[in-house]
Amino acid sequence: MMRGQLRTRLEELRQEFGNGQQRLAEIENQAAQLRQTLLRISGAIQVLEELLREERAGAEAETTAASSLALEEV
């Protein structure tokens, strides 16, 4: 009788272990996908920040040039 209970419990534990491994694989896959998404977002942020810096630098250069031109006309 005890032997039957041990076998039943062993089978239950093996099933739980298999389910746990499957769930872990799913979670790891989700984490990898999320890391890829965050990497793409990070890249997009970097590009936009660089574009804004370039735009700001260009606007400052235009302002400086216009100020210089105005001073030359005086």
N, C-alpha and C positions, 0 to 999 in steps of 0.2 A: 504494500500500500504506500509506504513512504517513497519507494522508488518511483511510482507513478506520479506522485505529487512533485517530486524533484524534476522529473522529465517535463511535466506540464509547465512548471515555473521556468525551467531552462528555455523552453520554446517561447514563452511569453517574453522573457528577457531578450532573446534573440530578435524577436519581432520588434520590440521597443527600440533595440539598438539599431536595427535596420531603418526604422522610421526616423530615428534621430540623425543617422548619417544622411538620409535623403533630405531632411529638413535643413541640415547644416550646409549641404551642397547648394540648396536653393538660396539660402541666405548669403552664402559666399558669392554666388552668381549675382545676386541683387547688389551686393556691396561693390563688386567689380564694375557693374553697370553704372552705379552711382558715382564711383571714382572717375569713370570716363566722362560722365556728364559734367561733373565739377571741373574737370580738366578743360573741357571745351568752354565752359562758362568763364573760367579763369583766363583763357586765351582771348576770348571776346572782350573781357574787361580790359585786358592789357592793350589790345588794339585800339579800343575806344579812348582809353586814357592817352595813348600816344597821339591819336588824331586830335584830341582836344588840346594837348600841349603844343602841337604844331600849329593849330589854328590860333591859339593864344599868342604864340611867338610871332606868327605872321601879322596878326592885328597890332601887336606892339611895334613891329618893324614899320608898318604903315603909319602908325601914329607918330613915331619918331621921324620918319621921312617927311610927313606932312608938316610937323613942327619945324624941322630944318628948312623946308621950302618956304614956310611962312616967314621965318626969320630972315632968309635971304631976300625976300621981296621987300622987306622993311628997310 
